[in-house]
Amino acid sequence: MTTSSSRIFLSRIVGQEVFDPAGDQVGKLRDVVVAMRRGRQRPRVVGLVVEVLGRRRVFLPIGRVTSLDAGQIITTGVLNVRRFEKRASETLALHELFDRTVTLADARAATVYDLSMEQDARRDWYLDSVAVQEVSKRFGRRGPRHVLHWDEVTGLTEPEAGQGATHLIATMDDMRPADLANAIVDLPPKRRSEVVGELTDDRLADVLEELPDAVQVEVLGVLDPDRAADVLEEMDPDDAADLLGELPTSTSDELLALMEPDDAEDVRRLLVYEDRTAGGMMTTEPVILPADATVAEALARIREQELPPALAATVYVCRPPLETPTGRFMGIVHFQALLREPPSTQVGHLVLNDIEWPRAEASLEAVSGLLASYDMVALPVVDENAHLLGVVTIDDVLDHLLPEGWRERDTPTEAMSRG
């Protein structure tokens, strides 16, 4: 195996691309699996956790890694695609050891912010160095940093009751919410609650929307009710309604009472609809504009970074009021039509309204049929008086069409055992 350096810090290789011998990318490195040993013996590296296409995390034995050069990792061949499951004897170096409080030789306390691995003469890999930052006794001050040999610190071999997650989260800054959700699912419940506790409200809201139902409920349950309400406010109303629908009525009512009135009202309106209907799937926050808005204004709205792609694909033109339920719905304008028109053109001149839009009680099958028939990624939902109630996007339809538990489900090829 070749390396660019005899010492490799884990923070520098997490997220690196993994390639097969032909040079094709097969995934990204997400963690390093080690076997802890007695006393102060260095932990042995047994393999890597690699995230392959489809967000699945698989195990790559360290013996099948031929290169750990900076910027890329090369394997000997095809990966075993069985979902990674950590054994009792194994430890995830990044997810479980980062932010651990350790004791230095002079009894000072410090926090782990990085680890390094090295290869010995027999070509075996071990965790060798521990990068730590001393705990400062002065408020607001950071203590000095040191890189120490593994046997120069204690406290890494036993679980810590109140472990932080600041440095672990720093390694996840560039991860998409779906990928971060996947990482959180793989954590033990204790570590998962520690990570959740240090995510910002908006980041946690994005992650919650990507988690399986059971994990969503678990995560919300470890939060203080006031913070849980804040996170629900940051979620899309339809996702917040779905999550509250999984909770006991008393808990759901308590959280709704703690939310801002406007946010709570949007969620309450969605909770009255059956789950597999247009009303139960719709979001109440599409891009809504009056007829006299210009193409330039419409393009500015759909450029907003936080807007999901499916909602950015279409503008919904209504008479005032412009918050759902709106005034009379006039029609839709696809973003491609906006790109073809002069910036000063009014969107009211571009509307399409020749489809019988679904009502809130329309079935999942009816909604998915309309999306397929008209090659659309989102549909307006209207009432009997043609007021816009919300919008159903294709991702919400797919969530309901896919088998229950699809986020955690293994594929048939994963019947293989881990070598």
For each residue, the residues with C-beta under 8 A, 3 or more apart:
1: 65 66 67 68 119 123
2: 66 67 68 69
3: 6 8 67 68 69 119
4: 68 69 70
5: 8 70
6: 3 118 119
7: 116 117 118 128 129
8: 3 5 12 13 68 116 117 118
9: 12 13 114 115 116 131
10: 13 14 32 93 94 114 115 116 117
11: 14 113 114 170 171
12: 8 9 70
13: 8 9 10 16 29 68 70 73
14: 10 11 29 30 31 94 171
15: 28 29 30 171 174 175
16: 13 28 29 71 72 73
17: 25 27 28 29 71 72 73
18: 25 26 27 28 29 48 50 60 72 73 74 75
19: 23 24 25 26 72 73 74 75
20: 23 24 26 74 75 77 78
21: 66 74 75 76 77
22:
23: 19 20
24: 19 20
25: 17 18 19
26: 18 19 20 50 52 75 79
27: 17 18 50 51 52 53 58 79
28: 15 16 17 18 50 51
29: 13 14 15 16 17 18 32 48 49 50 51 73
30: 14 15 49 50 51 57 94 183
31: 14 48 49 92 93 94 95
32: 10 29 45 47 48 49 92 93 94 117
33: 45 46 47 48 49 59 86 90 91 92 93
34: 43 44 45 46 90 91 93 127
35: 43 44 46 89 90 91
36: 43 89 91 156 157
37: 41 42 43 44
38: 41
39:
40: 150 151 154
41: 37 38
42: 37 126 127 128 150 151
43: 34 35 36 37 91 93 126 127 150
44: 34 35 37 124 125 126
45: 32 33 34 62 117 124 125 126 127
46: 33 34 35 61 62 90
47: 32 33 59 60 61 62
48: 18 29 31 32 33 59 60 62 65 73
49: 29 30 31 32 33 57 58 59 60 84 92 186
50: 18 26 27 28 29 30 57 58 59 60 79
51: 27 28 29 30 55 56 57 58 179 182
52: 26 27 56 57 58 79 81
53: 27 56
54:
55: 51 178 179 182
56: 51 52 53 81 83
57: 30 49 50 51 52 83 84 182 183 186
58: 27 49 50 51 52 79 80 81 82 83 84
59: 33 47 48 49 50 80 82 84 418
60: 18 47 48 49 50 64 65 75 79
61: 46 47 64 65 419
62: 45 46 47 48 65 125
63:
64: 60 61 75 76 77
65: 1 48 60 61 62 68 73 74 75 76
66: 1 2 21 74 75 76
67: 1 2 3 72 73 74
68: 1 2 3 4 8 13 65 73
69: 2 3 4 72 73 74
70: 4 5 12 13
71: 16 17
72: 16 17 18 19 67 69
73: 13 16 17 18 19 29 48 65 67 68 69
74: 18 19 20 21 65 66 67 69
75: 18 19 20 21 26 60 64 65 66 79
76: 21 64 65 66
77: 20 21 64
78: 20
79: 26 27 50 52 58 60 75
80: 58 59 416 418 419
81: 52 56 58 411 413 414 416
82: 58 59 410 413 414 415 416 417 418
83: 56 57 58 410 414
84: 49 57 58 59 186 418
85: 418
86: 33 90 92 186
87: 90
88:
89: 35 36
90: 33 34 35 46 86 87
91: 33 34 35 36 43 96 97
92: 31 32 33 49 86 95 96 97
93: 10 31 32 33 34 43 96 97 98 115 127
94: 10 14 30 31 32 97 98 115 168 171
95: 31 92 98 168 183 186 187 191
96: 91 92 93 100 188 191
97: 91 92 93 94 100 112 115 156
98: 93 94 95 112 113 114 115 165 167 168 171
99: 111 112 113 163 164 165 166 167 168 194
100: 96 97 111 112 155 156 160 163
101: 109 110 111 112 135 155 160 163
102: 109 110 111 112 130 132 153 154 155 156
103: 107 108 109 110 153 154 155
104: 107 108 109 110 132 134 146 148 152 153
105: 152 153
106:
107: 103 104
108: 103 104 134 135
109: 101 102 103 104 134 135
110: 101 102 103 104 132 133 134 135 143 146 153
111: 99 100 101 102 132 133 135 164 167
112: 97 98 99 100 101 102 115 130 131 132 156 167
113: 11 98 99 131 132 133 145 167
114: 9 10 11 98 130 131 167
115: 9 10 93 94 97 98 112 127 129 130 131
116: 7 8 9 10 127 128 129 131 147
117: 7 8 10 32 45 125 126 127 128
118: 6 7 8 125 126 128 129
119: 1 3 6 123 124 125 126
120: 123 124 125 126
121:
122:
123: 1 119 120
124: 44 45 119 120
125: 44 45 62 117 118 119 120
126: 42 43 44 45 117 118 119 120
127: 34 42 43 45 93 115 116 117 130 150
128: 7 42 116 117 118 149 150
129: 7 115 116 118 147 148 149 150
130: 102 112 114 115 127 147 148 149 150 152 153 156
131: 9 112 113 114 115 116 145 146 147 148
132: 102 104 110 111 112 113 145 146 147 148 153
133: 110 111 113 142 143 144 145
134: 104 108 109 110 143 144 145 146
135: 101 108 109 110 111 143
136: 141 142 143
137:
138: 141
139:
140:
141: 136 138
142: 133 136
143: 110 133 134 135 136
144: 133 134
145: 113 131 132 133 134
146: 104 110 131 132 134
147: 116 129 130 131 132
148: 104 129 130 131 132 152 153
149: 128 129 130 152
150: 40 42 43 127 128 129 130 153 156
151: 40 42
152: 104 105 130 148 149
153: 102 103 104 105 110 130 132 148 150 156
154: 40 102 103
155: 100 101 102 103 158 160
156: 36 97 100 102 112 130 150 153
157: 36
158: 155
159: 163 190
160: 100 101 155 163
161:
162: 194
163: 99 100 101 159 160 191 194
164: 99 111 167 194 198
165: 98 99 168 169 191 194 195 197 198
166: 99 169 170 198
167: 98 99 111 112 113 114 164 170 171
168: 94 95 98 99 165 171 172 195
169: 165 166 172 173 195 198 199
170: 11 166 167 173
171: 11 14 15 94 98 167 168
172: 168 169 175 180 183
173: 169 170
174: 15
175: 15 172 179 180 183
176: 179 180
177: 180 181 203 206 207 209 210
178: 55 181 182 210
179: 51 55 175 176 182 183
180: 172 175 176 177 183 184 203 207 210
181: 177 178 184 185 207 208 210 211
182: 51 55 57 178 179 185 186 210
183: 30 57 95 172 175 179 180 186 187
184: 180 181 187 192 195 196 207 211 215 219
185: 181 182 211 212 215 407 408
186: 49 57 84 86 95 182 183
187: 95 183 184 191 192 195
188: 96 191 192
189: 192 193 218
190: 159 193 194
191: 95 96 163 165 187 188 194 195
192: 184 187 188 189 195 196 215 218 219
193: 189 190 196 197 219 222
194: 99 162 163 164 165 190 191 197 198
195: 165 168 169 184 187 191 192 198 199
196: 184 192 193 199 204 219 222 223
197: 165 193 194 222
198: 164 165 166 169 194 195
199: 169 195 196 203 204 207
200: 203 204
201: 204 205 227 230 231 234
202: 205 206 234
203: 177 180 199 200 206 207
204: 196 199 200 201 207 208 219 231 234
205: 201 202 208 209 231 232 234 235
206: 177 202 203 209 210 234
207: 177 180 181 184 199 203 204 210 211
208: 181 204 205 211 216 219 220 231 235 239 243
209: 177 205 206 235 236 239
210: 177 178 180 181 182 206 207 407
211: 181 184 185 207 208 215 216 219 407
212: 185 215 216 405 407 408
213: 216 217 242 243 246
214: 217 218
215: 184 185 192 211 212 218 219
216: 208 211 212 213 219 220 243 246
217: 213 214 220 221 243 246 247
218: 189 192 214 215 221 222
219: 184 192 193 196 204 208 211 215 216 222 223
220: 208 216 217 223 228 231 243 247
221: 217 218
222: 193 196 197 218 219
223: 196 219 220 227 228 231
224: 227 228
225: 228 229 254 255 258
226: 229 230 258
227: 201 223 224 230 231
228: 220 223 224 225 231 232 255 258
229: 225 226 232 233 255 258 259
230: 201 226 227 233 234
231: 201 204 205 208 220 223 227 228 234 235
232: 205 228 229 235 240 243 244 255 259 263 267
233: 229 230 240 259 260 263
234: 201 202 204 205 206 230 231
235: 205 208 209 231 232 239 240 243
236: 209 239 240 283 285 308
237: 240 241 263 266 267 270 283 284 285
238: 241 242 270 281 282 283 284 390 396
239: 208 209 235 236 242 243
240: 232 233 235 236 237 243 244 263 267
241: 237 238 244 245 267 270 271 280
242: 213 238 239 245 246 275
243: 208 213 216 217 220 232 235 239 240 246 247
244: 232 240 241 247 252 255 256 267 271
245: 241 242 252 271 275
246: 213 216 217 242 243
247: 217 220 243 244 251 252 255
248: 251 252
249: 252 253
250: 253 254
251: 247 248 254 255
252: 244 245 247 248 249 255 256 271
253: 249 250 256 257
254: 225 250 251 257 258
255: 225 228 229 232 244 247 251 252 258 259
256: 244 252 253 259 264 267 268
257: 253 254 264
258: 225 226 228 229 254 255
259: 229 232 233 255 256 263 264 267
260: 233 263 264
261: 264 265
262: 265 266
263: 232 233 237 240 259 260 266 267
264: 256 257 259 260 261 267 268
265: 261 262 268 269
266: 237 262 263 269 270 284 285 324
267: 232 237 240 241 244 256 259 263 264 270 271
268: 256 264 265 271 272
269: 265 266 272 284
270: 237 238 241 266 267 273 279 280 282 284 390
271: 241 244 245 252 267 268
272: 268 269 279
273: 270 277 278 279 280 360 361
274: 277 279 280 361
275: 242 245 280 400
276: 280 281 363 364 400
277: 273 274 280 281 360 361 362 363 364
278: 273 281 282 358 359 360 361 362 363 366 367 379 381 392
279: 270 272 273 274 282 360 361 381 389 390
280: 241 270 273 274 275 276 277
281: 238 276 277 278 364 367 392 396 397 400
282: 238 270 278 279 360 381 389 390 391 392 396
283: 236 237 238 286 311 390 391 392 393 396
284: 237 238 266 269 270 324 389 390
285: 236 237 266 311 324
286: 283 311 314 316 324 378 380 388 390 391
287: 298 301 302 307 311 312 314 315 316
288: 315 316 317 318 322 323 324 326 388
289: 293 297 298 301 315 316 317 318 322 347
290: 293 317 318 319 320 322 348
291: 317 319 330 346 347 348 351
292: 346 348
293: 289 290 297 298 317 346 347 348
294: 297 298 343 344 345 346 347
295: 298 299 338 341 342 343 344 345 346 347 350
296: 299 300 343 344
297: 289 293 294 300 301 347
298: 287 289 293 294 295 301 302 315 333 338 347
299: 295 296 302 303 335 338 339 343
300: 296 297 303 304
301: 287 289 297 298 304 307 315
302: 287 298 299 307 312 313 315 335 338
303: 299 300 307 312
304: 300 301 307 312
305:
306:
307: 287 301 302 303 304 311 312
308: 236 311 312 393 395
309: 312 313 377
310: 313 377 378 393 394 395
311: 283 285 286 287 307 308 314 378 391 393
312: 287 302 303 304 307 308 309 335
313: 302 309 310 334 335 377 378
314: 286 287 311 332 333 334 335 376 377 378 391
315: 287 288 289 298 301 302 332 333 335 338 347
316: 286 287 288 289 326 329 332 380 388 391
317: 288 289 290 291 293 329 330 331 332 333 347 348 351
318: 288 289 290 322 326 327 328 329 330 388
319: 290 291 326 327 328 330
320: 290 326 327
321: 326 327
322: 288 289 290 318 326 327
323: 288 326
324: 266 284 285 286 288 388 389 390
325: 383 387 388 389
326: 288 316 318 319 320 321 322 323 329 387 388
327: 318 319 320 321 322 387
328: 318 319 385 386 387
329: 316 317 318 326 353 357 380 382 386 387 388
330: 291 317 318 319 348 351 353
331: 317 351 352 353
332: 314 315 316 317 351 352 353 380
333: 298 314 315 317 337 338 347 350 351 352
334: 313 314 337 338 352
335: 299 302 312 313 314 315 338 339
336: 339 340
337: 333 334 340 341 350
338: 295 298 299 302 315 333 334 335 341 347 350
339: 299 335 336
340: 336 337
341: 295 337 338 345 350
342: 295 345
343: 294 295 296 299
344: 294 295 296
345: 294 295 341 342 349 350
346: 291 292 293 294 295 349 350
347: 289 291 293 294 295 297 298 315 317 333 338 350 351
348: 290 291 292 293 317 330 351
349: 345 346
350: 295 333 337 338 341 345 346 347
351: 291 317 330 331 332 333 347 348
352: 331 332 333 334 355
353: 329 330 331 332
354:
355: 352 370 374
356:
357: 329 379 380 381 382
358: 278 362 366 367 370 379 381 382 392
359: 278 362 381 382 383 384
360: 273 277 278 279 282 381 383 389
361: 273 274 277 278 279
362: 277 278 358 359 366 367 381
363: 276 277 278 366 367
364: 276 277 281 367 368 397 400 401
365: 368 369
366: 278 358 362 363 369 370
367: 278 281 358 362 363 364 370 371 379 392 397
368: 364 365 371 372 397 401
369: 365 366 372 373
370: 355 358 366 367 373 374 376 379
371: 367 368 374 376 377 379 394 397
372: 368 369 375
373: 369 370
374: 355 370 371
375: 372
376: 314 370 371 379 394
377: 309 310 313 314 371 393 394
378: 286 310 311 313 314 391 392 393 394
379: 278 357 358 367 370 371 376 391 392
380: 286 316 329 332 357 388 390 391
381: 278 279 282 357 358 359 360 362 388 389 390 391 392
382: 329 357 358 359 386 387 388 389
383: 325 359 360 386 387 389
384: 359
385: 328
386: 328 329 382 383
387: 325 326 327 328 329 382 383
388: 286 288 316 318 324 325 326 329 380 381 382 391
389: 279 282 284 324 325 360 381 382 383
390: 238 270 279 282 283 284 286 324 380 381
391: 282 283 286 311 314 316 378 379 380 381 388
392: 278 281 282 283 358 367 378 379 381 396 397
393: 283 308 310 311 377 378 396 397
394: 310 371 376 377 378 397 398
395: 308 310 398 399
396: 238 281 282 283 392 393 399 400
397: 281 364 367 368 371 392 393 394 400 401
398: 394 395 401 402
399: 395 396 402
400: 275 276 281 364 396 397
401: 364 368 397 398
402: 398 399 406
403: 406 409
404:
405: 212 408 409
406: 402 403 409
407: 185 210 211 212
408: 185 212 405
409: 403 405 406
410: 82 83 414
411: 81 414
412: 415
413: 81 82 416
414: 81 82 83 410 411
415: 82 412
416: 80 81 82 413
417: 82
418: 59 80 82 84 85
419: 61 80
